[in-house]
């Protein structure tokens, strides 16, 4: 029997546009904050990396906290939309602060300024906004196909925004003067754009009434649980842990690709290549996302599509390594595109996989924890993206890199090559192994058969 449809085309596009706002923050921060701090402000890459890592200790618990708060929220806007709407105001302010380190402060004060701004951005405001945005996939429709479509629309906007940010930012900053004031101005412009788009996206959809989300069959008792019980529900779900692992590795991968600005500047001797490689990454991802909903239907689910896609991604990244040592930039771009094409399906249907993961907890534990379940998205961004950015700083410091120097030692150049060529391949292999075990759809069907649920 065909599933009931809940969304119009404009609801899906409106929802997807919310990741313009998300990636105005995420793409800009992960791709450029390190180079801004090291090359413009003159801070040590190792110390910045350490501060980012320490920040993760402070904000690690907030993912489950905000997910739990979303599950317990009852308002005219629904459960998730209030957090999505108001959380972004803080995102906009703290994003600007991360790129507005006062030049007149001493070094210790500059490190403190960045640490506070970065921790508030990641640990509080981005967490609240991103978990709420992701959780809407489960709260606005019960149709599995529509959930996949929402994910595809979302990440088409995400990668389009990431492409634009990575392509224009270096030139944009240069046109604004190329100094610290230029970075601050660009951050303000991006923050304002994100604030406007996030607000539009929030009001482009409506959440389903709570009684519909409960399938009409359980009482309100199922939602009465504390933070520790929510944590126990998550760790009992092996698929949640797999998704967290895959998401963290995915963000580590993205951090290394973002560190390509160093590789292009110092190894390939042309920092403008960073924007060209961004096209090689994002255009194939967008193409893959367009076809993901149809492929999910053709292959009767997401498991085979995701696994086969990442096998292709591993092959592509292995060939990037070969092309890199050959010194062929055109081949590097071509194989980068091949790898991105394979990564696309997982990006597009990941939210739908998480929704299935939430259903698994509901089927096995009798608890509806949609908001808490989507904590893996923010957890992955913060741990993977944060540790990835920190790792970039540590590896550069270890290699002897000094951002204000006109010439870098060979050890630094070799490290940049390792970071951009080898580490993305390693992360893709690990993701592929996780996806080979992540067949939550089959697990749900098995539980339904055992319980006699149609």
N, C-alpha and C positions, 0 to 999 in steps of 0.2 A: 504493500500500500504506500502511495506517495505521501511524503511528509508534508504537514501543513506549513505554508509559507507565512513569514511574519514581517518581512522587510521589503521595502521598495528599493529600486536601484539607487535613488538619491540618499536613502538611509545608509546604504553600504559605502557609497562614496564619501558621505559626510563623516561616517565613522573612520574610514581609512585616512582621511585628511588629517586626523588627529596626530598621526605620526610625523607630519611635517613639523609640528610643534615639538614632539619628542626628539626628533633628530636635529633640530636647530640647537638643542642642548647637547645631545649625545655625540653627534658627528663632530661638531665644533670643538667640544671639550676633549674627546679622545684623540682627535687628529692634531690639535694645535696647542693645547695647554702646555705640554712639555716643551715644545720648541719656543713658545712665548716666554716661559719662565727661564729657560736656559740661555737662549740666544738674545732676548731683548732685555729682560730684567737682570740676567747674570747670576741666577741662582744655580747651585750645584745639582746636577741631575740625580746623583745618588741620594742626596738629602730630600729632594722633592719626591723621589720614589719611596723613600722611607715614610714620609708624612702621609702619602696616599695609602700605603699599607697599614699604618697605624689607624688611619681613618676608618678602615674596614672593621677594626675591632670595636669601634664606637657605634657604628651603624648596622652591624650585622644582625642584631635582634629586631630591627625595626620592620623588616619585611613581613615576618609572620604577625607582628603587632598590627601593622596597618591592614594586612589581609583580614585579620580577625575583626578589626574595627569596621571594615566595609561590610562583613557578614552581619554585623550587629546594628548597622545603620538603617533607620527607617525615616524617610523624609519625602517631601513632595517631588524631589528630583530623583528619588530612588535610593539605592544602596551605594552605587559606585560613582555616579555623576557628580555629587557634591565634592568628593575627594579629588576627582579629576579636574574640576573647575577651579577650586580654591588652591589646590596644591601647586598649580602652575604659576600662580602669582609669585610664590616664593622661589620657584625655579628661575623665573625671569630675573629677579633681583640678585640672587646668588650667582647666577651665570655671569652677570656683569661684574660682580665683585671678584670672581676668579680671574678675570682679565683686566682688573683695575687695581693691581697691587701698587700702592703709592710709592713713587720713586724716592721720595724724601725720607722714608722710614729706614731704619737700620736693617741689616740683614736678618737679625733674629725676629724683628717685628714683621718683616715681609713674609718670612716663613709662617709666622703665626697667623697673619692675615689670610694667606692662602689656605692654610689648614682649616681654619674656622669656616671660611666660605665654601670650601670643597666638601667638608663634612656635612654642613647644613644642606647643601645642594643634593648630595647623594643620599645621605642618611634620613632626611626628613621629606623635603619637598618633591624630589624626583620619585622617591619611593611611593609616596601617597598618590601622586599623579599616575605613575606608570602601572602600578598594580590595579588601580581603579579602571584605567583605560583597557587593560588586558582582560579584566574580569567581565567587562561589558559583553564580551563574546558569548558568555554563558547566560547573561541576564537580559538580553534583548531578543533572543531567539532560541528555540529548542530544536531547530532544523539543522542537521549535521552539515548539509550542503551549504547552507547560508553561513555557517560558522567558518567553513573553509574559504568561502568567497570573501568574508570579512577579513580573514587573515591575508588573503591575496591582495585585496585592495589596500589593506594597511601597509603591507611591506612594499607594494609598488610605490606608494607615497614615501615610505621610509627610505628606500634606496634611491629614489629620484632626488629627495632632499639631500641625502648623503652625497650623492654625485655632485649636486650643485654646490654644496658647501665645500667639498674637497677641490672642486674645479676652480671656483672663483675666489676663495678666501685669500690665498697668497697674493694674487694680483690686486684684490680689493684693499688689503692692508697696505700694500705698496703705494697705491693711488691715494690713500688717505695719509700718507707720510711715512709709513714703514716703522714708526716708533711706538712707544708704549701707549701714547694717546690714540694712535690709529687702531691698535688692538681693542682698546676700550670702546671707541666709537663703533667699530664693527660688532662688538658684543652687544651693545645697546640696540643696534638695528635688528640683529637677529632675535634678541629677547622680545622686542615689541612685535615683530612678525609672529613669533611663536605664541605670544599671549593672545593675539587676535584670532589666529587659526584654532587654537585650543578651545576658545570660547565658542566659536562657530561649531566645531565638532561636537562639543558637549550637548548642544541643543539640537543637533541634527537627528538624534535618535531618542527613543523612550524605552525605559526598562519595562519588562513584563510585570504584571501584578504578582506579588509573592505567592499567592495561592496557585497560580499557574505554574510557577517554577517548582512547586512541591508536588506536581503531578496530581494534585487534588486528593492525595492519599495519606498524608501524614499530618500530624499536629505540629503546633509551634514548638513542641518540646525538643525537636531535633536540632534547633539552632542554639540551645542553651548549653554552651561549653566555654570553658576558660582558655586562656592563652596556652597553658601547658597541655591541656587536652587537645587543642588544635595542633600543637607541635607533635604530639604523639600520633594523631591521625595522619599527619603528613609522613612521618618517618616509617609508619606501618605500610605505606603505599610505595612499593619498590619502583613503580613507574614514575612517581614524583621525583624520587632520588635520581633516576636515570635522566629525566628531563633536566633537572638541575645541573647534573654533570655535563650533559651535552650543551646546555646554554652557557655554562661557565667557560667551557672549551671554545665555544663559538665566539665569545667575547674576547678571550685571549687571542684567538686568531685575528679578530678585527683590530685589536691593539697593535699586533705586529704589522698588519697591513698599513695601519695608520702611521707606524714608525717608518714607513717607506719614505716619508719626507726627508729623513736623514740619509737613507740609501740613495735617493735620487740626487740630493744635494751634493753629497761627498763622494759617492762611489761612481754614479753615472754622470756627475758634474752638470746636472741640469734639474734644478728644483721644479721647473714647470712640468716635468714628466710626471710628477705626482698627480696632477689633474688628468693627464692622459690615461694613466693607469686606473684612475677612478672610473673612467668611462669603460675600460675593459672589465672592471669588476661589476659595476652597477647595471649597465645595459643588459647583459645576459641574465642577471638576476631578475630584472623587470620582465624580460621575455618569458623566463621560466614561470614567474608568478602568474602571468596572464593565462598560461595553459594548465596550471596546477589543478584548478577545480575540475576540468574535463578529464585530466589524467587520473585523479582520485576516483572518479566515477568509472573510468575504463578499467582500472586495475582493482576495483572493488575494495577500496580502502587506501589508507595512507602508508601502511607499513612497507609494502614492496616499493612504492614510489620513492619514499625517503631513503631507503637503503640503497637502491640502485642509483639514485642521484648522488649519494656520497661516495659510492664506488667510482663514479665518473669524476667527482671532485678530487679524490686522491690521485687518480691517474693524471688529471690536469696539473695539480700542484707538483707532482714528481717531474713532469715535463718542464715546468717553470724552473725548477732547480737545474735541470740539464741545460736549458736555454740560457740561464743566468751565467753558468760557467763557460758557455760558448761565447758569451758577450753579445748575443743577438736580442736587441730590444724588441723588434717586431715579433719574434717567436715567443718571447716572454709575455707580451701582451696577448697573443693568440691563445696561449695555454692558460693564462690567467682567466680569460673569458670562458674557456672550456670548463675550468674548475668552478667558476661562478655559476655557470649554467646548471651544474650538478647540485650546487648548494641551494638553488632556488626553491625546489619543492618543500624542503623542510622549513624554510623561512615562511612559506605561504600557508602551510597547514599546521604549523606548530601550535597556534592558539586552539585549533580544533582538537589536536592531540591532548592538550592540557584539559580541555573540556571533557574529553573521554576519560582522562585520568581522574578528574573530579567525580565523574559518574562511577568510576570503579570504587572510590571511597564510599560513595552513597550506597552502592549495591552491597558492599561488603561490611560497612560499618554503620549504615543507616544515618549518616550525618551529611547535611548539605553544607559544604565548605568551599563554595566557588571562589569567593574573594581570597580566602587563605590559600587555596590551591594555586592561584595565580601569583603568589609571592615568589614562585620560582623565576618569573620573568625579571622582577626587580633584583632578586637575589643574584641571578646570573649576571645582570648588567653591572651590579655593584662589585661583586667579588671578581668576576671575570674581567670586566672592563677596568676596575680599579687596580687589581693585582697585575693585569696586563700592562697598564700605564706605569705602575711602579716597577715592574720587571724591565721595561724599556729603560727607565732611569738607572736602575742598578747595573744593568749590563753595559750601558754607555759609560757609567762611572768606572766600572771595573776595567773597561777597555782603555781608559785614559782619555776619553772624550772631554773637551772643554769647548763649550758653545761659542765663547767669544774669541777663540783662536781662528786665525785665517787658514791654518793648515792642521790636519789631524794625523796622529800617528797611524801606522799600518795596523796596529792592534785594534784601533777603533774602526777602521774600514772593514777589517775582517769580521768584527762583531756585527756591524751593520748588515753584512752579507748573510751571516748566520741567522740573524733576526728576521730578515725579509724573505730569505729563500727556504731555510730548513724548518724553522719553528712552525710556520703555517702548515707545512706538510705533516709534521708530527701531530699537530692538533686535529687536522682532518682525519688522520688514521684513527685516532682515539674516538672521535665522534662517530665514525663509521662503525666501530666495534660496539658502541653503545646502542646505536640505532638497530643493529642486528638483533638486539634483545628486546627492543621496545615495541612489542606488538600488543598494546593495551586494548585495541579493538577486539582482538580474538579473546582476550581475557574477559572482557565484559560479556561477550556472547556466551562464553562458557558458564559464567556465574548466572546469567539470565536463564539458561537452559536448566541449570541445577535447581534454581528457585522457581522454575515454571513461570517466568515472567515473559510475556509476549512482546 
